Amino acid sequence: MARTQNFDTIAIHAGQDFDPTTGAVIPPIYQTSTYVQESIGLLRGGYEYSRGGNPTRTALETLLAALEGGKHGLSFASGLAAEDTILRALLAPGDHIVLGNDVYGGTHRLINKVHGAWGVRNTTVEMSDLAAVEQAIIPGKTKILWVETPSNPLMKISDISALAELGHRFGVTVIVDNTFASPALQHPLAFGADVIVHSTTKYLGGHSDVLGGALIINDDALAEKAQFLQFAAGPVSAPLDAWLTVRGIKTLSVRMDRHCSNAQAIAEHLQGHPAIDTVYYPGLPDHPGHDLAKKQMRGFGGMLSLAFAGGAPAARAFAESTHLFQLAESLGGVESLVNYPSEMTHASVRGTELEVPDNIIRLSVGIEDVADLIDDVEQALPRR
Ligand SMILES: *Cc1c(COP(=O)(O)O)cnc(C)c1O
């Protein structure tokens, strides 16, 4: 039997066969909305209309499924479009969802405001507290357990296999948002999760030049429901966007290695600095999720957060003083970014239990030279 390929090979080859008509090594961007039929209903290659399917999107979807070791990959116009699709596939009015108390702000807004208006109820809970999660589950009503690990912005680590086991005891579908780790560092399906969600806008795309989202699903019936919604509601990724995402994914693994080593170096450099109360990075041995992260991740990622001793004024001053770390939302690109969550990425959850303290700064550590990054951080900190 042929040996199954390893991740770094899959990332470059899955779904990426050369173009049979020209031999082009890179599959083309099929920038078309529709397809000529041989005769009525007789399709060449199964494609009819690009909302239903497009070869460039197929190439990305095949790749996404292979990267996560899943059966079905579906690609969307954004991470939230992917999330909305799986929520609709699983929930009906009156149903209930349990989600982490520090999920991505847009996820909370989508569940609370958009699906809430259609009668879906939710409870936010500390995902590292299994007893609290069990308490939050309403047997028969709770349909989804929504897990994000590492979480945003405090990099909390949740135990995917323990949560999957707990959810399955109550017949709950366990969804993991794997955006922060990327499939290069973490494979939630292997720990028992049912569905993986990605904002491919972040590490998978990797270059801050394209929006996208993905679902990876093993269950055939659930995948069929999500595929129907993808076609019937139309939140699909465009051909050029799918192609850019594929191009980004080819270097995912080498990028993640550098993101991890740069973030580790910066975290270690900043730990103990008098201006900083806490460095939140799972690669630090005293991070509460360090041992668990070591068990379920291949690396600790490129995201870290800092709590400033000088409160909001110190945090804001830092965010506005870096040069290489540009002040912007989003994450996961090759360039470093700094973000002030309480007024930027997490502004939508102010006044909720997901509110982020105003002395927190989040760094998306890029793949620049680490000495330059450390210099930049140093010059932005208050003098020692
Ligand atoms: C950005 C992000 C999303 C939403 O994705 P979009 O592509 O912006 O729609 C969801 N989850 C996490 C963890 C994110 O960082």
The ligand as an SDF file (V2000), in Angstrom:
LIG
                    3D

 15 15  0  0  0  0  0  0  0  0999 V2000
  -11.0350   36.6710   11.3750 C   0  0  0  0  0  0  0  0  0  0  0  0
  -11.6200   35.5620   12.1370 C   0  0  0  0  0  0  0  0  0  0  0  0
  -12.8970   35.0630   11.8320 C   0  0  0  0  0  0  0  0  0  0  0  0
  -13.7790   35.6830   10.7820 C   0  0  0  0  0  0  0  0  0  0  0  0
  -13.2510   35.5320    9.5020 O   0  0  0  0  0  0  0  0  0  0  0  0
  -13.4720   36.6040    8.3010 P   0  0  0  0  0  0  0  0  0  0  0  0
  -12.6650   36.0070    7.2070 O   0  0  0  0  0  0  0  0  0  0  0  0
  -12.9610   37.9230    8.7900 O   0  0  0  0  0  0  0  0  0  0  0  0
  -14.9270   36.6370    8.0220 O   0  0  0  0  0  0  0  0  0  0  0  0
  -13.3450   33.9770   12.5590 C   0  0  0  0  0  0  0  0  0  0  0  0
  -12.6120   33.4110   13.5410 N   0  0  0  0  0  0  0  0  0  0  0  0
  -11.3910   33.8760   13.8690 C   0  0  0  0  0  0  0  0  0  0  0  0
  -10.6250   33.2170   14.9590 C   0  0  0  0  0  0  0  0  0  0  0  0
  -10.8610   34.9680   13.1880 C   0  0  0  0  0  0  0  0  0  0  0  0
   -9.6540   35.4270   13.5280 O   0  0  0  0  0  0  0  0  0  0  0  0
  1  2  1  0
  2  3  1  0
  2 14  2  0
  3  4  1  0
  3 10  2  0
  4  5  1  0
  5  6  1  0
  6  7  2  0
  6  8  1  0
  6  9  1  0
 10 11  1  0
 11 12  2  0
 12 13  1  0
 12 14  1  0
 14 15  1  0
M  END
$$$$
